[in-house]
Amino acid sequence: MAALNPQTPNKAAAAPELRDSRRLVIKIGSALLVDRKAGLKQGWLSALAMDVAEAKVRGADVVIVSSGSIALGRKVLGLPEGTLTLEQSQAAAAVGQIRLARAYEEVLAPHGITTAQVLVTLEDTEDRRRYLNSRATMETLLGLGVVPIVNENDTVATDEIRFGDNDRLAAQIAVTVGADQLILLSDVDGFYSANPKEDPTAQRFDLVETITPEIEAMAGDPISGLSKGGMKTKLMAAKTAVAGGCAMAIMEGSILRPLKALENGAARTWFVAHGDPQLARKRWINAMKPKGELVLDAGAVSALKAGKSLLPAGVTRVGGSFGRGEPVAILAPDGTVLGKGLVRYTSAEAKAIAGHRSGDIAAILGYQGRAALIHRDDMVI
């Protein structure tokens, strides 16, 4: 099986090239960023900033999903070694998040790069309203050239609403922002047929084209002293990423300029995505059952077929009961189904603004909403 050829590139699919990435998510583990005794690894982080700057110069959008807030905070607070209680972890995160965000700001600012801190929990991706808010915020930041620094909001997250590791968080963020590549910088240099720390015959895969049950059975769970994500969580992240049209690489990241090393052929495992992120998102939307319908006028139909977003002015009738972010059917004037989309307003709000210009939304609803009723990225025609 091609996916099971360790050390040899898969002949059925080419490995992704980092320089081709249009939107890149980089996940950084705690052990790479924080030394138990010395604290933040300033030299390593400054070198990574050079990699990020080069990606930006190439024209790629960059998102960083960074562990390290608890590790930084526990050192400042002098908390003991070993497992922390939930309350201790949250306190450490509260202290560490400030230092983590400032560290990224200080290393990226000399390259002319603005950073932003984005804190999320599992609930933010499972709740459709929160998901759309997060996605809209991230899209706006990336459109402005900002590099978002994302972390789990450990100061408020309980066990029930935690991702539990930043590998899966990074994969979810990659899907949320429509990234085409996700790089997990870790303490291992790829995916192995067995745990290489325990089995000297374990072999690394250069490329995994399909995540089969056999591949899943190979995942051990080596965990370093600072990080929480083992190989099982990395494989879970890979499944999420590739399903969303995003290729994912696992590589050892402790060397300076790890992305430069990846470009130059460093050891790694690439998990191949099938299709692009936009296509994967369109398939996801198309599979949803509509909660309502929007009937359009002829002008709006023409605009949608030309690739435009749906504005309230082009809607003649709103049917059904739906919440913000839920799927609705998009109909032509004669009732023909044109497609589906995720609507940005509730059914009551949509009925109120239907037929009106976007500039009138604030006066009608009492607040300044989004101009589009359905954004073109959130519809299938």
C-alpha positions as a Markdown table, in Angstrom:
| # | Residue | x | y | z |
|---|---|---|---|---|
| 1 | Met | 0.0 | 0.0 | 0.0 |
| 2 | Ala | 1.4 | 3.4 | -1.1 |
| 3 | Ala | 0.6 | 5.0 | 2.2 |
| 4 | Leu | 2.6 | 2.4 | 4.1 |
| 5 | Asn | 6.0 | 2.9 | 2.4 |
| 6 | Pro | 8.2 | 4.4 | 5.1 |
| 7 | Gln | 11.0 | 6.7 | 4.1 |
| 8 | Thr | 9.9 | 6.7 | 0.4 |
| 9 | Pro | 7.8 | 9.4 | -1.2 |
| 10 | Asn | 4.4 | 8.2 | -2.2 |
| 11 | Lys | 4.3 | 7.7 | -6.0 |
| 12 | Ala | 0.5 | 8.3 | -6.2 |
| 13 | Ala | 0.6 | 11.7 | -4.7 |
| 14 | Ala | 3.2 | 14.5 | -4.5 |
| 15 | Ala | 4.2 | 15.9 | -1.2 |
| 16 | Pro | 3.0 | 19.5 | -0.7 |
| 17 | Glu | 5.5 | 22.3 | -1.0 |
| 18 | Leu | 5.5 | 24.9 | 1.8 |
| 19 | Arg | 6.3 | 27.7 | -0.7 |
| 20 | Asp | 2.9 | 27.0 | -2.4 |
| 21 | Ser | 0.9 | 27.6 | 0.7 |
| 22 | Arg | -1.7 | 30.4 | 0.4 |
| 23 | Arg | -2.9 | 30.2 | 4.0 |
| 24 | Leu | -0.7 | 28.6 | 6.6 |
| 25 | Val | -1.4 | 27.5 | 10.2 |
| 26 | Ile | 1.6 | 26.8 | 12.4 |
| 27 | Lys | 1.2 | 24.9 | 15.7 |
| 28 | Ile | 3.9 | 25.3 | 18.3 |
| 29 | Gly | 4.2 | 22.9 | 21.3 |
| 30 | Ser | 5.1 | 24.0 | 24.8 |
| 31 | Ala | 8.3 | 22.1 | 24.9 |
| 32 | Leu | 9.6 | 24.0 | 21.9 |
| 33 | Leu | 8.8 | 27.4 | 23.3 |
| 34 | Val | 9.4 | 27.1 | 27.0 |
| 35 | Asp | 12.4 | 25.7 | 28.9 |
| 36 | Arg | 11.6 | 24.3 | 32.4 |
| 37 | Lys | 14.4 | 26.4 | 34.1 |
| 38 | Ala | 15.1 | 29.3 | 31.7 |
| 39 | Gly | 11.6 | 30.1 | 30.6 |
| 40 | Leu | 10.8 | 31.4 | 27.2 |
| 41 | Lys | 13.3 | 30.3 | 24.4 |
| 42 | Gln | 13.8 | 33.8 | 23.0 |
| 43 | Gly | 16.4 | 32.8 | 20.4 |
| 44 | Trp | 14.2 | 30.0 | 18.9 |
| 45 | Leu | 11.2 | 32.3 | 18.8 |
| 46 | Ser | 13.1 | 35.1 | 17.1 |
| 47 | Ala | 14.3 | 32.6 | 14.5 |
| 48 | Leu | 10.7 | 31.4 | 13.9 |
| 49 | Ala | 9.7 | 35.0 | 13.4 |
| 50 | Met | 12.0 | 35.1 | 10.4 |
| 51 | Asp | 10.2 | 32.1 | 8.9 |
| 52 | Val | 6.9 | 33.8 | 9.4 |
| 53 | Ala | 8.1 | 37.0 | 7.8 |
| 54 | Glu | 9.3 | 35.0 | 4.8 |
| 55 | Ala | 6.0 | 33.3 | 4.4 |
| 56 | Lys | 4.3 | 36.7 | 4.6 |
| 57 | Val | 6.6 | 38.1 | 1.9 |
| 58 | Arg | 5.6 | 35.2 | -0.3 |
| 59 | Gly | 2.0 | 36.4 | 0.1 |
| 60 | Ala | 0.8 | 33.7 | 2.5 |
| 61 | Asp | -1.6 | 34.4 | 5.3 |
| 62 | Val | -0.2 | 33.0 | 8.6 |
| 63 | Val | -2.0 | 31.9 | 11.8 |
| 64 | Ile | 0.0 | 30.7 | 14.8 |
| 65 | Val | -1.6 | 28.3 | 17.3 |
| 66 | Ser | 0.7 | 28.4 | 20.3 |
| 67 | Ser | 0.9 | 26.4 | 23.4 |
| 68 | Gly | 3.0 | 27.7 | 26.3 |
| 69 | Ser | 0.8 | 30.0 | 28.4 |
| 70 | Ile | 0.4 | 27.6 | 31.3 |
| 71 | Ala | 4.1 | 26.6 | 31.1 |
| 72 | Leu | 5.1 | 30.3 | 31.2 |
| 73 | Gly | 2.7 | 31.2 | 34.0 |
| 74 | Arg | 3.6 | 28.3 | 36.3 |
| 75 | Lys | 7.2 | 29.3 | 36.2 |
| 76 | Val | 6.3 | 32.9 | 37.1 |
| 77 | Leu | 4.0 | 31.8 | 39.9 |
| 78 | Gly | 6.4 | 29.2 | 41.2 |
| 79 | Leu | 3.9 | 26.4 | 41.0 |
| 80 | Pro | 5.3 | 22.9 | 41.7 |
| 81 | Glu | 6.3 | 20.3 | 39.1 |
| 82 | Gly | 3.7 | 17.7 | 38.2 |
| 83 | Thr | 0.0 | 17.8 | 37.4 |
| 84 | Leu | -1.7 | 21.1 | 38.3 |
| 85 | Thr | -5.3 | 21.4 | 39.5 |
| 86 | Leu | -7.8 | 23.0 | 37.1 |
| 87 | Glu | -7.7 | 26.2 | 39.2 |
| 88 | Gln | -3.9 | 26.2 | 39.2 |
| 89 | Ser | -3.8 | 25.7 | 35.4 |
| 90 | Gln | -6.3 | 28.6 | 34.9 |
| 91 | Ala | -4.3 | 30.9 | 37.2 |
| 92 | Ala | -1.0 | 30.0 | 35.4 |
| 93 | Ala | -2.7 | 30.6 | 32.0 |
| 94 | Ala | -4.0 | 34.0 | 33.1 |
| 95 | Val | -0.4 | 35.0 | 33.9 |
| 96 | Gly | 1.2 | 33.3 | 31.0 |
| 97 | Gln | -1.2 | 34.5 | 28.3 |
| 98 | Ile | 0.0 | 38.1 | 28.7 |
| 99 | Arg | 3.7 | 37.1 | 28.4 |
| 100 | Leu | 3.0 | 34.8 | 25.5 |
| 101 | Ala | 1.2 | 37.4 | 23.5 |
| 102 | Arg | 3.8 | 40.0 | 24.3 |
| 103 | Ala | 6.6 | 37.6 | 23.2 |
| 104 | Tyr | 5.1 | 37.1 | 19.8 |
| 105 | Glu | 4.4 | 40.8 | 19.4 |
| 106 | Glu | 8.0 | 41.7 | 20.2 |
| 107 | Val | 9.6 | 39.2 | 17.8 |
| 108 | Leu | 7.3 | 39.9 | 14.9 |
| 109 | Ala | 7.0 | 43.7 | 15.1 |
| 110 | Pro | 10.6 | 44.3 | 13.8 |
| 111 | His | 9.4 | 42.5 | 10.6 |
| 112 | Gly | 6.5 | 45.0 | 10.3 |
| 113 | Ile | 4.0 | 42.3 | 11.3 |
| 114 | Thr | 1.0 | 43.1 | 13.5 |
| 115 | Thr | -0.2 | 40.4 | 15.9 |
| 116 | Ala | -3.5 | 39.7 | 17.6 |
| 117 | Gln | -4.4 | 37.4 | 20.4 |
| 118 | Val | -7.4 | 35.1 | 19.8 |
| 119 | Leu | -8.5 | 32.8 | 22.7 |
| 120 | Val | -11.0 | 30.1 | 22.0 |
| 121 | Thr | -12.6 | 27.0 | 23.6 |
| 122 | Leu | -14.2 | 23.9 | 22.1 |
| 123 | Glu | -17.6 | 25.5 | 22.6 |
| 124 | Asp | -16.6 | 28.3 | 20.2 |
| 125 | Thr | -16.2 | 25.8 | 17.3 |
| 126 | Glu | -19.2 | 23.6 | 18.2 |
| 127 | Asp | -21.7 | 26.4 | 18.6 |
| 128 | Arg | -22.6 | 27.6 | 15.1 |
| 129 | Arg | -23.0 | 31.3 | 16.1 |
| 130 | Arg | -19.7 | 31.4 | 17.9 |
| 131 | Tyr | -18.1 | 29.6 | 15.1 |
| 132 | Leu | -19.2 | 32.1 | 12.6 |
| 133 | Asn | -18.1 | 35.0 | 14.8 |
| 134 | Ser | -14.7 | 33.4 | 15.2 |
| 135 | Arg | -14.4 | 32.8 | 11.5 |
| 136 | Ala | -15.5 | 36.4 | 10.6 |
| 137 | Thr | -13.0 | 37.9 | 13.1 |
| 138 | Met | -10.1 | 35.7 | 11.8 |
| 139 | Glu | -11.0 | 36.5 | 8.2 |
| 140 | Thr | -10.9 | 40.2 | 9.0 |
| 141 | Leu | -7.6 | 40.0 | 10.8 |
| 142 | Leu | -6.0 | 38.0 | 7.9 |
| 143 | Gly | -7.4 | 40.4 | 5.4 |
| 144 | Leu | -5.7 | 43.2 | 7.3 |
| 145 | Gly | -2.3 | 41.4 | 7.2 |
| 146 | Val | -2.4 | 40.5 | 10.9 |
| 147 | Val | -0.9 | 37.3 | 12.2 |
| 148 | Pro | -3.4 | 35.9 | 14.8 |
| 149 | Ile | -1.9 | 34.1 | 17.8 |
| 150 | Val | -4.4 | 31.5 | 18.8 |
| 151 | Asn | -4.6 | 29.6 | 22.1 |
| 152 | Glu | -7.2 | 27.7 | 24.1 |
| 153 | Asn | -8.8 | 30.0 | 26.6 |
| 154 | Asp | -7.5 | 28.0 | 29.6 |
| 155 | Thr | -8.5 | 30.8 | 32.0 |
| 156 | Val | -12.2 | 29.9 | 31.6 |
| 157 | Ala | -12.3 | 26.5 | 30.0 |
| 158 | Thr | -13.5 | 23.6 | 32.1 |
| 159 | Asp | -12.9 | 19.9 | 31.2 |
| 160 | Glu | -16.2 | 19.7 | 29.4 |
| 161 | Ile | -15.4 | 22.6 | 27.0 |
| 162 | Arg | -11.7 | 21.9 | 26.4 |
| 163 | Phe | -9.9 | 20.7 | 23.3 |
| 164 | Gly | -7.4 | 19.3 | 25.7 |
| 165 | Asp | -4.5 | 19.7 | 23.3 |
| 166 | Asn | -3.4 | 22.3 | 20.7 |
| 167 | Asp | -2.9 | 19.7 | 17.9 |
| 168 | Arg | -6.7 | 19.3 | 17.5 |
| 169 | Leu | -7.2 | 23.0 | 18.1 |
| 170 | Ala | -4.8 | 23.8 | 15.3 |
| 171 | Ala | -6.6 | 21.5 | 13.0 |
| 172 | Gln | -10.0 | 23.0 | 13.8 |
| 173 | Ile | -8.6 | 26.5 | 13.3 |
| 174 | Ala | -7.1 | 25.5 | 10.0 |
| 175 | Val | -10.5 | 24.3 | 8.8 |
| 176 | Thr | -12.2 | 27.4 | 10.2 |
| 177 | Val | -9.9 | 29.8 | 8.3 |
| 178 | Gly | -9.8 | 27.6 | 5.1 |
| 179 | Ala | -6.0 | 27.0 | 5.4 |
| 180 | Asp | -4.4 | 24.8 | 2.8 |
| 181 | Gln | -1.4 | 23.7 | 5.0 |
| 182 | Leu | -1.0 | 23.0 | 8.7 |
| 183 | Ile | 2.4 | 22.5 | 10.2 |
| 184 | Leu | 2.7 | 20.8 | 13.6 |
| 185 | Leu | 6.0 | 21.7 | 15.1 |
| 186 | Ser | 6.6 | 19.1 | 17.7 |
| 187 | Asp | 9.2 | 17.0 | 19.6 |
| 188 | Val | 8.9 | 14.2 | 17.0 |
| 189 | Asp | 10.0 | 14.3 | 13.4 |
| 190 | Gly | 7.0 | 12.6 | 11.9 |
| 191 | Phe | 4.6 | 9.7 | 12.1 |
| 192 | Tyr | 6.1 | 6.3 | 12.7 |
| 193 | Ser | 5.0 | 2.7 | 12.3 |
| 194 | Ala | 5.5 | 2.4 | 16.1 |
| 195 | Asn | 6.8 | 4.5 | 19.0 |
| 196 | Pro | 10.4 | 5.0 | 18.0 |
| 197 | Lys | 11.4 | 5.6 | 21.7 |
| 198 | Glu | 10.3 | 2.0 | 22.4 |
| 199 | Asp | 10.7 | 0.2 | 19.1 |
| 200 | Pro | 14.1 | 0.6 | 17.3 |
| 201 | Thr | 12.6 | -1.0 | 14.2 |
| 202 | Ala | 10.0 | 1.8 | 13.9 |
| 203 | Gln | 10.0 | 3.5 | 10.5 |
| 204 | Arg | 8.9 | 7.0 | 9.7 |
| 205 | Phe | 6.5 | 7.8 | 6.8 |
| 206 | Asp | 7.4 | 10.6 | 4.4 |
| 207 | Leu | 3.9 | 10.7 | 3.1 |
| 208 | Val | 0.5 | 9.4 | 4.2 |
| 209 | Glu | -2.0 | 9.6 | 1.4 |
| 210 | Thr | -4.9 | 8.0 | 3.2 |
| 211 | Ile | -5.5 | 7.6 | 6.9 |
| 212 | Thr | -6.4 | 3.9 | 7.1 |
| 213 | Pro | -7.4 | 1.8 | 10.1 |
| 214 | Glu | -3.9 | 0.3 | 9.8 |
| 215 | Ile | -2.4 | 3.7 | 10.1 |
| 216 | Glu | -4.6 | 4.6 | 13.1 |
| 217 | Ala | -3.5 | 1.4 | 14.8 |
| 218 | Met | 0.1 | 2.5 | 14.6 |
| 219 | Ala | -0.4 | 5.6 | 16.7 |
| 220 | Gly | 1.4 | 5.4 | 20.0 |
| 221 | Asp | 1.1 | 8.1 | 22.6 |
| 222 | Pro | 4.6 | 9.5 | 23.5 |
| 223 | Ile | 4.1 | 12.6 | 25.7 |
| 224 | Ser | 6.9 | 15.0 | 26.8 |
| 225 | Gly | 7.0 | 16.6 | 30.1 |
| 226 | Leu | 5.5 | 19.9 | 29.0 |
| 227 | Ser | 3.2 | 19.0 | 26.1 |
| 228 | Lys | -0.2 | 17.2 | 26.2 |
| 229 | Gly | -0.5 | 16.1 | 22.6 |
| 230 | Gly | 0.7 | 12.6 | 21.7 |
| 231 | Met | 0.7 | 10.8 | 18.3 |
| 232 | Lys | -2.9 | 9.8 | 18.7 |
| 233 | Thr | -4.0 | 13.4 | 19.0 |
| 234 | Lys | -1.8 | 14.4 | 16.0 |
| 235 | Leu | -3.5 | 11.7 | 13.9 |
| 236 | Met | -6.9 | 13.0 | 15.0 |
| 237 | Ala | -5.7 | 16.5 | 14.0 |
| 238 | Ala | -4.7 | 15.1 | 10.6 |
| 239 | Lys | -8.1 | 13.5 | 10.0 |
| 240 | Thr | -9.8 | 16.8 | 10.7 |
| 241 | Ala | -7.4 | 18.8 | 8.6 |
| 242 | Val | -7.4 | 16.6 | 5.5 |
| 243 | Ala | -11.2 | 16.3 | 5.6 |
| 244 | Gly | -11.3 | 20.1 | 5.4 |
| 245 | Gly | -8.9 | 20.2 | 2.4 |
| 246 | Cys | -5.8 | 21.1 | 4.4 |
| 247 | Ala | -2.6 | 19.1 | 4.1 |
| 248 | Met | -0.8 | 18.6 | 7.4 |
| 249 | Ala | 2.9 | 18.0 | 8.3 |
| 250 | Ile | 4.4 | 16.7 | 11.5 |
| 251 | Met | 8.0 | 17.7 | 12.1 |
| 252 | Glu | 10.6 | 18.1 | 14.8 |
| 253 | Gly | 10.7 | 21.8 | 15.5 |
| 254 | Ser | 13.5 | 22.5 | 18.0 |
| 255 | Ile | 16.0 | 23.6 | 15.3 |
| 256 | Leu | 16.3 | 27.2 | 14.4 |
| 257 | Arg | 14.2 | 28.3 | 11.4 |
| 258 | Pro | 12.1 | 25.1 | 11.3 |
| 259 | Leu | 10.0 | 26.2 | 8.3 |
| 260 | Lys | 13.2 | 27.0 | 6.3 |
| 261 | Ala | 14.4 | 23.5 | 7.3 |
| 262 | Leu | 11.1 | 22.0 | 6.0 |
| 263 | Glu | 11.5 | 23.8 | 2.7 |
| 264 | Asn | 15.0 | 22.3 | 2.5 |
| 265 | Gly | 13.9 | 18.7 | 3.0 |
| 266 | Ala | 14.0 | 18.2 | 6.7 |
| 267 | Ala | 12.5 | 14.9 | 8.0 |
| 268 | Arg | 8.7 | 15.1 | 8.3 |
| 269 | Thr | 5.5 | 13.3 | 7.5 |
| 270 | Trp | 2.9 | 15.0 | 5.2 |
| 271 | Phe | -0.7 | 13.9 | 5.3 |
| 272 | Val | -2.2 | 14.6 | 1.9 |
| 273 | Ala | -5.5 | 16.6 | 1.6 |
| 274 | His | -7.9 | 15.6 | -1.1 |
| 275 | Gly | -9.3 | 18.7 | -2.7 |
| 276 | Asp | -8.9 | 22.3 | -1.6 |
| 277 | Pro | -10.4 | 24.0 | 1.5 |
| 278 | Gln | -13.1 | 25.9 | -0.3 |
| 279 | Leu | -14.3 | 22.7 | -2.1 |
| 280 | Ala | -14.4 | 20.8 | 1.2 |
| 281 | Arg | -16.4 | 23.6 | 2.8 |
| 282 | Lys | -18.8 | 23.7 | -0.1 |
| 283 | Arg | -19.4 | 20.0 | 0.2 |
| 284 | Trp | -20.1 | 20.4 | 3.9 |
| 285 | Ile | -22.6 | 23.2 | 3.3 |
| 286 | Asn | -24.3 | 21.2 | 0.5 |
| 287 | Ala | -24.8 | 18.2 | 2.8 |
| 288 | Met | -26.8 | 20.3 | 5.4 |
| 289 | Lys | -30.6 | 20.2 | 5.6 |
| 290 | Pro | -32.1 | 23.7 | 5.0 |
| 291 | Lys | -34.0 | 25.3 | 7.9 |
| 292 | Gly | -35.6 | 27.9 | 5.7 |
| 293 | Glu | -35.5 | 29.5 | 2.3 |
| 294 | Leu | -34.8 | 32.8 | 0.7 |
| 295 | Val | -36.5 | 33.7 | -2.6 |
| 296 | Leu | -34.5 | 36.1 | -4.8 |
| 297 | Asp | -35.2 | 38.6 | -7.6 |
| 298 | Ala | -33.6 | 38.2 | -11.0 |
| 299 | Gly | -30.9 | 40.7 | -10.2 |
| 300 | Ala | -29.7 | 38.8 | -7.2 |
| 301 | Val | -29.7 | 35.6 | -9.1 |
| 302 | Ser | -27.4 | 37.1 | -11.7 |
| 303 | Ala | -25.2 | 38.5 | -9.0 |
| 304 | Leu | -24.8 | 35.1 | -7.3 |
| 305 | Lys | -24.0 | 33.4 | -10.6 |
| 306 | Ala | -21.3 | 36.0 | -11.1 |
| 307 | Gly | -19.7 | 35.0 | -7.7 |
| 308 | Lys | -21.2 | 37.8 | -5.6 |
| 309 | Ser | -22.5 | 37.6 | -2.0 |
| 310 | Leu | -26.3 | 37.8 | -1.3 |
| 311 | Leu | -27.4 | 41.2 | -0.1 |
| 312 | Pro | -30.7 | 41.8 | 1.6 |
| 313 | Ala | -31.9 | 44.0 | -1.3 |
| 314 | Gly | -32.2 | 41.0 | -3.6 |
| 315 | Val | -34.5 | 39.0 | -1.3 |
| 316 | Thr | -38.2 | 39.1 | -2.1 |
| 317 | Arg | -39.4 | 36.5 | 0.5 |
| 318 | Val | -38.1 | 34.7 | 3.6 |
| 319 | Gly | -39.6 | 31.4 | 4.6 |
| 320 | Gly | -39.1 | 29.1 | 7.6 |
| 321 | Ser | -37.6 | 29.6 | 11.0 |
| 322 | Phe | -33.9 | 29.7 | 11.4 |
| 323 | Gly | -31.1 | 31.0 | 13.6 |
| 324 | Arg | -28.0 | 32.9 | 12.6 |
| 325 | Gly | -25.5 | 30.6 | 10.9 |
| 326 | Glu | -28.0 | 27.9 | 10.0 |
| 327 | Pro | -28.4 | 26.6 | 6.4 |
| 328 | Val | -31.1 | 27.9 | 4.1 |
| 329 | Ala | -32.2 | 27.1 | 0.6 |
| 330 | Ile | -31.7 | 29.8 | -2.0 |
| 331 | Leu | -34.5 | 30.0 | -4.6 |
| 332 | Ala | -35.0 | 31.7 | -7.9 |
| 333 | Pro | -38.1 | 33.8 | -8.5 |
| 334 | Asp | -39.9 | 30.8 | -9.9 |
| 335 | Gly | -39.1 | 28.6 | -6.9 |
| 336 | Thr | -36.2 | 26.7 | -8.5 |
| 337 | Val | -33.6 | 25.8 | -6.0 |
| 338 | Leu | -30.3 | 27.5 | -6.9 |
| 339 | Gly | -28.3 | 26.3 | -3.9 |
| 340 | Lys | -27.8 | 26.6 | -0.1 |
| 341 | Gly | -26.0 | 28.9 | 2.2 |
| 342 | Leu | -25.3 | 29.8 | 5.8 |
| 343 | Val | -27.3 | 32.8 | 6.7 |
| 344 | Arg | -25.9 | 35.6 | 8.8 |
| 345 | Tyr | -29.2 | 36.7 | 10.4 |
| 346 | Thr | -32.1 | 35.0 | 12.1 |
| 347 | Ser | -35.3 | 34.5 | 10.2 |
| 348 | Ala | -37.0 | 37.4 | 12.0 |
| 349 | Glu | -34.1 | 39.7 | 11.2 |
| 350 | Ala | -34.0 | 38.5 | 7.6 |
| 351 | Lys | -37.7 | 39.2 | 7.1 |
| 352 | Ala | -37.2 | 42.7 | 8.5 |
| 353 | Ile | -34.3 | 43.7 | 6.2 |
| 354 | Ala | -35.4 | 41.7 | 3.0 |
| 355 | Gly | -35.6 | 44.1 | 0.1 |
| 356 | His | -33.7 | 46.8 | 1.8 |
| 357 | Arg | -30.2 | 48.2 | 1.1 |
| 358 | Ser | -27.4 | 47.1 | 3.3 |
| 359 | Gly | -27.0 | 50.7 | 4.4 |
| 360 | Asp | -30.4 | 50.6 | 6.0 |
| 361 | Ile | -29.8 | 47.6 | 8.2 |
| 362 | Ala | -28.7 | 49.6 | 11.3 |
| 363 | Ala | -31.8 | 51.8 | 11.1 |
| 364 | Ile | -34.1 | 48.7 | 10.8 |
| 365 | Leu | -32.5 | 46.4 | 13.3 |
| 366 | Gly | -31.1 | 49.0 | 15.7 |
| 367 | Tyr | -27.5 | 47.8 | 15.3 |
| 368 | Gln | -24.9 | 47.7 | 12.5 |
| 369 | Gly | -25.0 | 44.2 | 11.1 |
| 370 | Arg | -23.0 | 42.6 | 8.3 |
| 371 | Ala | -23.7 | 43.9 | 4.8 |
| 372 | Ala | -24.3 | 40.4 | 3.2 |
| 373 | Leu | -27.2 | 38.2 | 4.2 |
| 374 | Ile | -25.1 | 35.2 | 3.0 |
| 375 | His | -21.4 | 35.7 | 2.1 |
| 376 | Arg | -20.2 | 34.0 | -1.1 |
| 377 | Asp | -17.8 | 31.8 | 0.9 |
| 378 | Asp | -20.8 | 30.4 | 2.8 |
| 379 | Met | -22.9 | 29.3 | -0.1 |
| 380 | Val | -23.1 | 26.7 | -2.8 |
| 381 | Ile | -24.7 | 27.6 | -6.1 |
